[in-house]
Amino acid sequence: KEYLPISYLLLEQFEVGEKNKTYEVYIKEKEQYLLVSNTLITSEENRKMGVLVVEDITQVKKAEQGLRQLLKEKETLLKEVHHRVKNNLQVISSMLNLQAGYITDKSTKQILEESQNRVRSMALVHEILYKTDDFSEIDFTTYINLLTQNLQMTYYQNNQIILQKEIHIKTLPLDTAIPLGLIINELISNAYKHAFKNRERGLIQLFIEEKNNQVTVIVQDNGVGIDPDIDIQNLNSLGLQLVESLTQQLGAKMSIENNKGSKFTITFEKK
């Protein structure tokens, strides 16, 4: 009675004429898993026979189930961690925003707003990870779209400045996405703040591409360009120490061009 399902499976195999077949059978009454392998043999008298091998794999299956449950619990824990990190970063961002509201000095207020944008860029990563099942990589296109929307809201008063995006990349590892997101945040913010002085209109372009395991990021504008008296190889003079530090962290190369606006090109190998 217990092996009746196996009998049905074997009869079906005989009827179809499959030579070799393996079944996994669960016996509910005994909570037992069996691995059943059958090979059809035709005798000299043209009589069909089968060689049946039955192996008890109950312990293996229970071990697999235990690992799946453990993995599920870890995924739940990671989701909770990302959720809490996101919430904590949002609290910090709100506190910076609240503090900025009490400050009248324009330059000090701008520093707080810049810090708030950096915190938001990190919070966005954890927000996306909280909504996904893969914690090793992030949908970088979605992330950049959210990041640039946030920047456009921050600099909404510059509504005549157009931000164009061309993104040809799907995912990036988490330890690459966060620093690269901060770099892009810094470069676009810098363009909004400094590239269009005494100008009503302007264009900022963001290009991201992954090709042959090489990632290229270009942020350029058609603004006033970098002051010719400033050494463009010395990022400290540009106030972009964070970009320099994060570029080194990624093991990336960065070039700066100053022709009818500024252009920053960053390239690195995808890990």
DORO-86065 format. One record per residue: x, y, z of N, C-alpha, C, O, CB in turn. Coordinates in steps of 0.001 Angstrom, whole numbers, plus 500000, padded with zeros to 6 digits. Each point is the difference from the previous one (the first is absolute). Glycine has a CB too. Layout:
REM residues N
XYZXYZXYZXYZXYZ/...
END
This chain:
REM residues 271
500824498797500000499176501203500000500865501263500000499734500948499261498465497790501953/502849501260499632500852501173500118500749500284498703500289501157499696499947498377502739/500083499414496790500800500166498801499141500033498735500526499913498890501352498940502278/496815501271498994499088500024498864500309501119499019499961499760498793498319499256502671/502030502216499000500335501068499054501217499642499143500047500343498819499000501318502790/501933497654498978501182499591499237499593499039498891500504500081498880500957500223503154/497626498787498286499518499036498999499370500716498820500218499633498846499398498681502959/499606502704498494499381500766498920501058500686499129499891500014498774498084500344502674/503032500200499189501066500672499269500759499035499103500356500336498871499842501299502992/500047497163498649500713498995499215499178499534498808500529499834498901500657499441503164/497517500515498154499112499596498899499980501053498903500005499681498811498589499023502804/501383502568498810500009501097499037501302499996499198500001500254498796498513501101502724/502589498357499163501295499952499317500032498884498971500518500177498897500584500752503141/498328497888498335499932498869499074499177500353498770500373499659498877499856498759503049/498645502270498287499105500340498897500649501000499041499887499872498781498152499698502719/502643501426499071500643501019499169501252499449499331500345500396498886498756501388502622/501571497310499172501206499385499448501274500740500356501010499866499309497601499305498852/501352501615502917501224500687500438500966498984500601499607499190500840499102502948499593/502544497900499143500966499002500447500458500241501439500051499071500806500691500680496830/499588501499502677500474500327501342499168501144500571499725500987499319502612498246500090/497273500616501835499240501066500644500218499947501510500131498935500603498144501002497550/501760501275502433500172500113501452498835500786500577499611501039499467502909498858500313/496929499597501315498872500652500661500386500343501439500814499326500632497536499422497897/501045502304501951500113500320501421498597499829500594499054500669499585502920500977500057/497909497457501327498685499642500551499957500327501486500941499722500744498794498447497539/499139502433502137499816500298501420498888499117500558498884499993499481501897502397500178/499535496856501411498998499150500673499514500754501229500694500093501013500391497736498157/497720502699500717499463500894501022499886499333501359500348500597501019498417500580497200/500736497557501802499765499310501268501279499846500820499963500045501229498149498742497691/503015501031500400501277499803500686500896501242499980501088500004500576498752497597498817/499676503470499922500815501200499806501375499612499446501047500412500499497728500760501391/501165498022497063501212499420499437500131500397498528499027500002499246500832498061502378/501383502273497993500289500335498608500820498881499383500973499524500585498956502951499923/499655497111498287500714498942499285500436500495498632499268500718499319499416497530501909/502517501357498383500479500261498649499949498680499245500716499055500330500788502876500427/497643498016498229499747498758499278500577500120498591499626500906499255498271498654502105/503007499539498271500587499986498662499638498686499328500119498938500611501791502566500118/497652498555498028499597498803499284500599499981498606499975501011499297497909498914502023/502642498956498285500571499811498664499271498851499313499938498892500532502328501975500230/497184499398498060499277498962499249500984499105499237500974500471499412497029501070500365/501714497185500254500827499004499295499081499105499173498943499573500464502829500465501375/498645499691496941499225499087499144500787498703499852501148500003499558497769501935499179/500450496958501638500678498691499963500094499472498568499469500595499062499692498911503260/501533499355497537500135499385498680498657499558499459499790499939498789502502499318501810/496794500432500325498652499597499568499096501209499763498781499869499883501487497998501399/500368503341498648499268501248499792499047500312501151498947500612499818501230499009497731/500224499941503629499195500248501199500565501213500740501202500092500250498210497438499942/499681503409500157500429501217500670500133499780501500499101499472500656499788501882497562/502262499068502307500249499888501438500630501307500481500394500848499199499903496617500646/499788502679501464500584501219500547500899499700501185499736499090500787498273502182498438/503074499518500891500883499933501177499678501217500858500214501144499600501651497606499133/497614500968502458499505501067500877500947500186501192500350499042500689497265500450498615/502794501777500924500852500336501148499280501051500830499635501062499496502498498404499215/497665500230502566499302500923500903500965500425501103500583499165500692497164499749498813/502408502413500645500916500536501007499239500930500939499241500861499552502705498959498838/498257500005502899499369500861500997500809501301500117501150499984500437497942497987500834/500298503147498337500698501297500050499330500943501000500103501221499876500597498488497722/498618499720503387499259500804500965500910500990500729499649501173500128498743496933500151/502761501445500198500892500880500753500545501128499126500157501132500457500452496938501011/499677501607497277500495501026499072498940501067499782500305501192500030501162497111498838/497284501280500912498909500942499754499729500861501230499746501198499879499254497191498485/501054501004502814499775500779501222501114501026500212499753501109500475499037496932500533/502435501576498636501123500947500099499805501164499032500272501149500347501267496973500331/497985501581498096499722501048499013498924500944500501500125501218499873500525497221498290/498284500997502412498912500816500524500480500900501138499590501155500118498786497055499226/502509501226501495500555500794501097500825501165499488499932501100500550500096496861500867/500764501807497517500811501067499410499130501069499351500291501192500096501546497161499523/497083501209499712499087500973499388499352500878501064499874501211499821499689497192498294/500028500982502990499386500761501081500992500986500602499651501140500309498826496933500169/502777501470499687501042500870500544500270501182499066500170501133500450500854496887500716/499012501700497530500218501041499011498860501013500013500222501206499896501068497170498702/497482501113501531498837500878500052500055500921501216499672501183499911498990497072498898/501759501185502331500108500799501219501073501078499854499825501122500475499418496898500874/501884501634497984501077500979499794499561501107499057500340501166500200501354497040500190/497536501422498564499493501004499067499050500957500708500023501206499756500217497164498351/498927501083502770499079500838500777500776500952500898499649501173500132498625497002499818/502785501309500664500840500820500872500689501110499210500057501143500454500299496876501044/500171501646497312500656501004499165499024501083499559500345501182499975501262497075499244/497177501339500434498971500977499631499759500973501151499901501210499799499021497104498664/500985501129502753499759500832501172501169500947500244499800501160500362498790497021500627/502639501322498810501191500854500175499971501167499020500199501151500389501129496858500395/498420501685497924499942501063498993498869500983500293500144501204499787500807497211498523/497930501065502177498862500856500334500369500959501129499659501182499952498750497005499318/502282501308501737500377500836501143501072501010499626499965501147500448499453496974501078/501551501444497639501034500936499543499362501129499201500337501170500182501367496971499760/497363501494499164499301501008499199499271500975500904500084501212499799499655497150498321/499538501122502882499257500864500915500930500918500790499701501179500192498537497058499976/502891501217500290500951500814500763500598501116499142500172501127500464500350496875500957/499794501672497323500535501016499101498957501071499689500331501178499862501203497107499155/497215501301500876498924500969499763499818500924501195499695501181499833499173497172498667/501316501119502697499924500825501210501121501043499981499773501174500292499201496899501010/502243501480498349501137500934499915499724501082498963500270501178500231501311496985500453/497870501417498150499676500951498942498964501011500477500122501194499723500403497060498558/498465501276502429498959500896500524500566500984501022499608501166500035498695497035499580/502616501320501212500626500872501005500832501091499329499990501153500430500063496929501199/500671501541497307500778500995499256499084501028499351500297501194499978501488497097499601/497096501224499893499036500892499371499389500955501024499814501185499724499697497052498560/500180501236502896499433500813501074501003501061500456499647501160500210498934496888500524/502675501530499414501051500926500434500214501106498970500202501161500356500901496976500916/498851501490497441500197500985498935498927501077500027500244501143499615500836497094498999/497720501384501850498901500959500072500226501117500997499379501058499899499138497118499446/502365501601501618500269501009501028501239500844499680500353500901500762498584497580500912/501720501225497199501237500696499664499731501054498933499356499731498986501988498219501598/499155503235499663499817501109499055501214500196499103499879500539498900498618500553502751/502675498473498813501205500141499189499919499079498778499848498785500133501497501817501930/498758499989496759499771499262498752501016498873499795499622498890499626499415503195499394/502250498191501221501039498995499746499887498820500973500202498847499618501305502972499520/498166498490502131499829498934500993498794499138499657500037498777500131501012502679501626/497884499198497801498782499281499622500273499084498809499479498887499930499112503021500925/502225498568498216500327499200498817500796498752500381499791498927499432500207503162499176/500912498056502353500792498857500467499096498928500593500193498811499749501753502711500698/497062498900500345499068499039500599499153499315498932499723498805500107500215502580501980/499652499348496894499194499422498918500817498976499203499482498962499587499179503179500269/502631498170499934500875499057499303500170498711500802499970498903499443501230503024499490/498976498216502377500123498827500869498720499183499985500035498770500024501583502469501426/497253499454498510498702499316499951499868499178498727499488498881500033499494502957501330/501478498709497513499937499261498731500877498759500030499633498967499440499911503172499372/501605497954501832500882498838500100499358498897500835500079498821499655501914502685500116/497382498882501315499318499024500856498849499357499229499789498790500086500836502526501987/498635499493497176498880499466499216500482499004498953499355498978499766499395503158500602/502392498165498999500508499102498962500319498629500577499808498990499323501120502976499437/499556497980502477500275498714500651498707499328500443499868498779499910502357502088500853/496826499925499713498721499439500450499242499345498848499308499000500195500584502749501596/500239498819497000499310499446498837500446498573499707499185499157499623500608503146499449/501502497423501102500519498649499767499295499002500906499543498953499541502687501995499788/497681499374501948499382499095500970498491499888499782499396498967500289502399501623501352/497611500476497849498564499947499681499737499014498866499040499232500058500698503156500691/501103497628498223499850499075498868500275498567500444499271499082499625501404502743498774/500380497981502403500346498655500469498898499405500868499775498790499981502636501839499932/496908500214500843498910499522500858498857499412499173499250499148500475501368502584501230/499263498736497051498897499566499146500392498878499045499204499600499150499882502691501016/502142497198499970500459498962499088500403498751500763500088500010501228500678501742497169/499478497172500863500421498732500627501494499754499833500542499054500572497182500019498998/502943501776499648501438499837499773500738501108500743499871501176499661499733497746498067/501166500700503283500687500997500821501444500214499572500698500829500586497819498546501294/501942499900497118501387500142499558500140501053498914501059500609499855499334497008500728/498523502604498638500034500974498920498778500894500064498999499660500631502303498748497946/498789502748500760498901500951499992499673500390498561500890500095499155499785500763503126/498046499365497452499579500508498695500487501443499898499380500918500538498564497542499376/503174501724499390500664501314500012499221501035499182500047501190500310502164497651499962/497081500722498695499192500937499203498897500609500858499786501212499982500704497466497928/498813500474502838498950500494500902500582500952501031499426501049500291499285496828499384/502433501745500872500652500821501022500359501384499455499721501009500649501182496904500416/499707502144497760500417501276499424498791500864499651500038501218500176502032497685498926/496865500483500408498783500764499703499438500654501257499594501162499972499908497275498137/500474500817502993499528500568501268500949501078500513499564501034500507499331496785500034/502404501929499324501001500955500468499890501328499254500019501062500622501497497029499957/498370501858498096499920501235499207498675500727500219499951501229499956501551497731498337/497424500284501942498720500646500345500138500802501285499476501108500115499263497036498752/501974501282502099500221500684501273500812501280499792499703501030500606500203496757500596/501117502149497942500820501182499721499202501086499279500163501189500276501852497335499606/497127501058499201499174500978499290499033500701500950499699501181499831500491497437498088/499328500646503078499123500613501002500779500966500893499485501045500398499063496904499567/502691501690500343500835500868500848500301501325499300499959501063500620501060496898500447/499284501962497635500354501211499252498856500426499083500219500427498866502206498918501227/496345500529500421498811500301499201499969501458499550499389500321498981499384497902502263/501892502672499519500006501410499616500747500225498696499795501003499318500078499615503085/501010498419497254500722500079498715499232499213498937500546499098499365501685501137501838/496497500120498615499148499179499136500295500162498516499425499287499177498845500883502557/502618500755497909500387500147498602501249499176499669500489500011498871498508502285501138/501505496988501004501145499125499774499484498582499754499331499424500858502176502031500602/498798497993497392499499498679499603501034498938500354501194500164499751497447500857498372/500880497901502456500865498856500310499631498844499083498902499452500088501337501284502331/500682498898496703499774498887499075500767498766500481501131500102500476498537501517497598/499689497206501790500627498746500445500004498978498874499039499873499242500222500577503115/501841498830497557500104498859499090500686498884500779501202500056500259498911501427497635/499113497508502474500505498957500901499946498645499307498933499549499583500305501771502429/501917498038497868500081498671499384500694499049500975501091499496499732498982501511497923/499289498768503441500539499083501008498824499440500790499017500701500240503194500577499919/497893497465500241498895499373500727500254499995501503499334500711500752500193497865497248/501428500630502426500241499873501435501465500268500342500889499902499153497239498436500991/502089502002501120501352500160500529500050499404501396499002500028500719501375502065497903/500778497366501775500131499517501375499786501137500989500272501162499699501321497060499532/497921501428501942499674501001501014501203500861500362499868501215500149498391497248500734/502934500910499262501178500763500423500545500894498886500909500797500234499637497359501351/498902501718497203500339500907498908498925501068499826500304501161499727500958496991499140/497483501447501292498871500901499754499991501200500946499719501120499573498985496919499614/501600501739502092499925501094500973501039501088499715499625501167499886499529497203501815/502157501292498177500960501072499693499777500653498641500186501209499859501435497592501556/497979500406497573499768500584498684498799500942500032500009501054499364500976496901499557/497980501655501827498838500874500156500370501321500657499497501053499607499059496930500552/502315501967500834500463501221500668500815500877499054499889501225500037500133497545502144/500793500608496975500787500761499017499073500730499033500169501193499749501717497139500437/497136500946499276499060500602499046499204501111500678499783501060499412500055496756499332/499728501942502488499282501008500773500838501279500128499492501108499826499309497064501445/502489501656499033500899501143500212500239500772498714499977501231499997501117497525501860/499139500520497041500317500668498735498800500759499429500147501110499489501544497110500064/497124501177500538498802500677499491499661501195500885499634501061499496499503496763499552/500982502012502260499748501120500926500956501145499700499602501165499990499595497235501790/502062501265497978501022501004499705499650500777498726500202501212499923501529497343501205/497740500724497873499605500656498749498824500941500229499995501128499508500820496883499196/498185501522502047498850500858500297500426501291500700499479501078499710499086496879500458/502397501916500764500371501142500842500945500988499307499899501209500212499802497304501748/501216500971497212501092500853499539500084500192498484500627500954499538500567498292502456/498185499866497226500263500026498552499262501113499257500408500378498902499951497185501237/498576502963500432499151500912499234499832501354500687498906500565500016499901497452499071/502261502487501467499956501309500653499679501074498963500597500052498925501072499185502828/497378501610498600499554501092499115499389499477498702499988500696498985501796500752501987/497713497325499070499310499443498837498629499478500430499841499456501093502373499930497819/496811500789500216498646499547500321499757498556499565499180499296500590500040503061499187/501491497213499198499790498658499456501295499204500004501097500558500018497044500316498557/501702497799501407501184499155499969499636498539499795498837499613500108502322502011501377/499853497573498218499795498566499762501058499202500753501199500250499879497793500221497846/500530498561503056500880499038500674499707498631499397498840499609499872501237501759502306/500969497910497454499826498678499384500694498931500839501144500157500427498718500903497289/499413497856502504500535498849500731499973498785499084498950499633499472500263501312502752/501936498441497593500118498810499151500643498884500823501062500187500593499138501232497288/499142497414502148500538498838500719499899498794499076498948499734499418500382501217502859/501780498322497594500014498835499110500887498900500588501060500264500568498550501232497427/499928497282501851500829498831500317500260499244498702499062499584499319499985500240503048/502211500002497298500372499312498772501268499199500237501014500539500444497912501264498158/501010496903501098501143499100500205500534500093501427501207500055500234499380500179497342/498483499781503359500325500028501433500656501313500444500546500089501099499717497439498793/499677503480499248500559501316500313498851500991500159499133500095499131503014499388499598/497845501253502380498953500983500264500556501398499720501074500366500475497850498123501278/500316502279497464500371501379499687498888500927500462498829499784499686502555499468498331/498987501784502731499051501014500463500501501363499551501146500367500260498176498222501745/499807502164497312500361501349499539498954500983500519498802499813499791502343499268498120/499314501952502757499135501106500416500581501258499377501131500384500299498188498479501906/499895501787496918500503501203499338498900501060499927498812499697500111502810498907498543/498802502628501161499040501109499895500489500966498938501154499940499577498175499826502855/499783501129497136500362501023499013500072501371500667499657501025499411499253497626498754/501548501326503084500054501237500772501256500818499772500627499934498943498000498934502726/501729501909499351501114500953499884501352499308500034501020500606499671497556501115501411/501439497001499319501262499286500081500737500303501284499538500788500825500593499249496712/501012499336502626500804500167501203500914501210499817500581500204498934499334497300501554/500198503278500557500867501173499983501401499600499512500616499109500584498056501940501317/501837499588497050501318499625499456501153500192500988501070499415499832498058501201497938/500649500199503254501038500209501013500089498844500986500936499926500796498713502517498970/499355496636500177499968498861500928500661498795499334499748499709498831498121501156502261/502961498454499649500664498787499514498982498860500017499629499517501070502653501268499788/497262498783497960498940498990499951500496498626500431499197499099500239499730502192497928/502383498543501935500522498729500502500021499968501525500231498953500606501151500833497324/498374501375502682499984500089501463498557500118500459499448501098500061502841499996499989/497100497768500274498588499994500357499721500740501298498870500427500236500916497420498576/501226502311502032499774500726501245499576501433499712499194500580500728502492497970500433/498866502016497765499656501371499661498576500096499457499427501090499968502986499369499558/497017498436500053498630499990499490498975499640501082498795500007499750502119499375498012/499564500314503404499070499595501051499407498628499745498889499717500448500597502669499938/501237496751498898499477498673499660500860498899500625500295498989499361498784501934498483/501314499289503407500814498982500681499259498679500105500606498932499911500535502870501380/497550498271498899499201498779500135500040499180498715500117498776500042498390502388501604/501395499516497211500051499311498704501344499305499824500065498853499558498347502837499459/502658499015501332501339499425499867500153498762500879500530498980499561500386503298499924/498614497821501761500123498885500946499195498786499535500487498871500059499852502777501804/498433498584497676499144498898499561500490499384498694499843498799499780498234502301501361/502513499714498000500572499487498750501137499031500305500113498945499376499258503187499426/501457498231502149501087499112500425499449498721500623500543498916499790500930503081500588/497447498136500386499372498832500635499525499000498957500078498790500215499218502644501709/500214499065496948499505499123498926501149499452499138499788499121499165498064502193500809/503353499205500232501102499625499128499781500546498603500393499378499013499987498560502342/498989503229498562499621500584498717501005501056499543500825500476500780496777499082499770/502308500794498174500774501097499423499040501129499656498900499758499501502860498649499579/498662502834501190499156501143499689500774501017499180501150500318500303497540499307501801/500664500881496853500584501071499197499045501192500019498783499837500086502451498493498427/499339502869501403499210501232500037500343500819498762501171500249499717498758499751502833/499036500419496710500186500849498829499290501324500235498968500056500669501212497927497809/500384503081500965499447501335500204499921500706498656500869500796499644500066499317502708/497996499576496902499825500553498668498510500194499744499257499030499852502870499855499325/497435502386500771498577500328499859499182499318501090498978499368499733501321500897497784/500168499877503699499396499323501140500996499018500599501135499896499536496572500361499450/501875499040502022500887499013500642499509498589499698498812499767499780501747501874502063/500391497423498153499670498602499714500849499107500883501229500066499978498145500489497635/499952498603503169500663499044500877499736498598499466498848499613499806500921501932502203/501292497697497754499874498617499506500651499056501001501168500156500356498838500626497227/499219498239502864500486499017500976499867498613499393498935499642499497500410501841502461/501722497738498085499970498635499466500589499032501022500960500319500702499229500562496934/499216497939502431500519498958500889499461498644499564499014499913499268501143501733502646/500505497303498547499567498638499699498926499575500984500122500221501205502142499223497855/496678499943500414498935499500500862500482498757500731500518499069499384497724501868499067/501585499053502848500470498866500815499008498849499906500210498953500612500977502622500966/
END
